[in-house]
């Protein structure tokens, strides 16, 4: 438990550090290198369009990240007549207590010390549980983080291609880039800044693919009306049309949340909360 609590603190700091490094490299290294002559740069040049795209992706990723943290799971102990405190809720989950108004698909997280409605999993990179309140923001966070990493990967490859006068037309060039770069770095033929960018390329690739795969897996579960916690515990859910499952998570005005980071708009959970 101590290791998990430590990871719950270190992982968000690690993500914010990677985000800051990515932003600095993009703004002060990659994007300026795309300008050949700033005085003759047209309004809609590729460099400016790339900068606008990166800022859009970064703003959505960071905005949804903040909303995931702010939309913390509610402490449902009082609403379920369980009393107050994490120990009472833990007793309920152990079977020693039997509340009459327990909601389905609830789970007590010992790291958050809260009961989460429609609990999916605990995300260490946000330091928060993912449930009915922040599921949509979490998916948008994964989506835009993946796109921002892949965008940085392309920009970084363009920068390395120009700095080292090499081509990535051959797919094996990227796979052999790291071992060749390490040998050149220790021989003094490669600058430390260029070596750092090359290491970041592989980090962006790993994070981008991981977030994309996790986002696709999460979308499949949503279409089936399930959560990861239900699948892990073997809980059977009532079959519903996939459109209703999507609307429960994304709401009717899903396009608004796709373009800008906002809280769940028009979801069934929000309407129930108002009632």
N, C-alpha and C positions, 0 to 999 in steps of 0.2 A: 504493500500500500504506500509506503514511503517513496518507493521508486516511481510509482504512478503519479503521486502528488508532485514530485520533482519534475517529471516529464510534463505535467500539466502547466508548469511555469516556464520551462525551458523551450518547449515547442513553439508557443506564440512568439517568444523573443527571437527564436531562430527564423520564423517566417517573416517577421517585421524587418530583421536584418537583411534577409535575402531580397525583400521588396525594396528596401532603401538602396542596396547595391545595384539592383536592376535599374531603378529610376535614375541613379547617378550616371551609370554607363550609357543609358539611352540618351539622356539629355545633354551630357557633356562630352560624349565620345562618339556614339554611333550616328546620331542625327547631324551634328556638325560636320562629320566626315562625308556626308552625302551632298553637302553644298560645295560645288566647284567654285562659283563666284557669287557670293551673297548679293552683290550689287545688281546683278543681272538675273536673279532668281525670279521666275514667274510666280504669280499668286498661288497657283495650284500645282506647284512642283512636287515631284515624288517625295522629297525630303519633308516638306510641310505636311503633305497628306499622311506620311508615315508618322510624323510627330503627333498629329491630331488623332490618328487611330490609336497610338500607344497611350495617349492621355485618356482617351475614352475608355479603353480596356482597363487601365490602371484605376481610374476613378470608380468604375463599376465593381472591380474586384475589391478595392479597399472599402468602398461604401457598403457593399453587402457583408464584408467581413465585420465591420463595426456593427451592423444591424444584427448579425448572428449573435454577437456578444451582448448587445443591449437587450435583445429579445430572449432573456433568460427564461428557463422553464419556471412555471409558477410553483410555489409551495402549496401543493394540493392537500396537505395534511389537514388543514382546518376544514376545507370543503368536503373532505371525506369523513369528517367526524372522527379523526384519528388522534386528536389531541395535538400538542405542539412538541417539536423537537424531532431530530433525526432518529433517535432510539425508538420512538413510538412507531414511526413509519417502518423501520427495519423489523420490528416485531410483527407488524402486519404482513410484511412480505415473507417472513419466516413461517407464517401460518398460525402464530400464537394469538393474533387478533383477527376479528372477522367483521369489518365494517359493512353496513348494509347498503351504503351508497357508493361503493367503489366503482370507478370508471374502468371500462375495458382498456387494454393495451397500455396500462400505466406501469411505471417502473421506477424504483428508488435507486438513485445513483449515489454511492458513498462519497465520490469526489465532489459532487455538487451539493450533497445533503438535501436534495429535493426529489419530489416525485414528478416525473415528466409524463404528460399526456401524449399518447401515441409515440412513445419513446422509440427512437431508431438506433442511436449509438452515442457514445461520448467522443467528441472530437477533441483531441489533444492540441491541435494547432489553433483552435479557438478557445480552448480551456472551458468548453461549455457542452452541455448535452443538446442533441439535435432532436427536436420533437415537433409537435403540431404548430408551435409558434414561430419557429425559425427554419423550417424545412425548405421553404422556397428560397429564402435568402441564402441558405447554405448551398443549394444547387447552383444558384446564380454565382456565388462566390467560386465554386469549383470550375464552372464554365469559363468565367472571365479570367481566372487565374491561369487556366490551361491556355486560353487564347493569348494572354499577355506573355506567357513563357515561350510559346511558339513564335510569336512576333519578335521577341527579343532574340530567339535562336536564329531566325532569318537575318535580322539586322547584324547580329554578331558574326555570322558566317560571311556576310558581305564585307564587314570590316576586316576580318582576318584574310579574306581573299585578296583585298586590296593591299593590306599591310605586308603580307608574305608573298604576294604575287603568285598565288596558287589558285587552282580551279577545283570546284566541287562537282563538276559534271559527272565524274565517276563516283558512284555511291561508296566505293571502298575508301575514297579520300577522307571522308569524315571518320570512318572506323579506324583508320591508321593515323589520324591527325594527332591523337593524344600521345601514343608511344614515340612518334617522331619528334613531337614538341618537347617531351621530357628530355630526350637525348640532346636536342639542340639547346635547351635551357641550361643544362648542366655543363655544356661545352662553351657557353657564353655567346652563342649565335642568336639567341632569342631573348627579347626584353622581358622583364618581370611583368609589365602591364599586359603584354600580349599573351604570356602564359596564363595570367589570371583570367583573361577573357576566354581563352580556350577551355579552362576548367569550368567556367560559368556556362559555356555552351552545353556541356554534358549535364550540368545540373539543371539547366532550363529544360533540356530534353526529358530528363527523368521526371521532374515535377509536372511538366506539361502532359506527358503520357499518363502519369498516375492520376492526375486530376480529371483528365478526359475519360479514362476508364472507370473511375469511381463515379463520375457524373452519369455515364451511360448505364452503369449497374443500378444506380439509385433511381433513374428514370424507369427502368424495367420493373423495379419493385413498386413504384408508384402506379404504373399502369395496371399492375395486378392487385393494387390496393393493400400492399403489405409493407411492413417495415423490416429492417434487418433483425431487430429484436424478436419479432414474431417468427421469422424464418428460423432463427437460431433456437428458439424455444419450441418450435413445432406447433405454434398456435394457428388454428384454422380460422380463416376470415371469411366473411360472407361475400360471395361473388357479386360484383356490381359491374356495370358498364365502365369501360376505361375512361370515357369522357367524364363521368362523375368522379372518378378517382383523381383525374387531373385537376378538375375544378375545385376539389376539396383542398388541394395543396396550392395551386396557383391562382385560384379565384377567377372571376369572370373577366376582369380587366388585366389579364396576364401580360398583354403587350406593354403596358406601362412599366411593369416590373422588369421586363426584358430590356428596356432601353435605359432606365435610370434606377438606381438603388432606392427602393421604397419598401415599407413594411407590407405584409400580406394585405392585398386589397381585394375586398369582396369575397373572401374565403368563408367557408361554412363555419370555421372556428371563430372568426371575428364576429359573425352574426350571432352565434350562440353566446359569445361573451357579452355582447350588448344586451341581449335579452336577460 
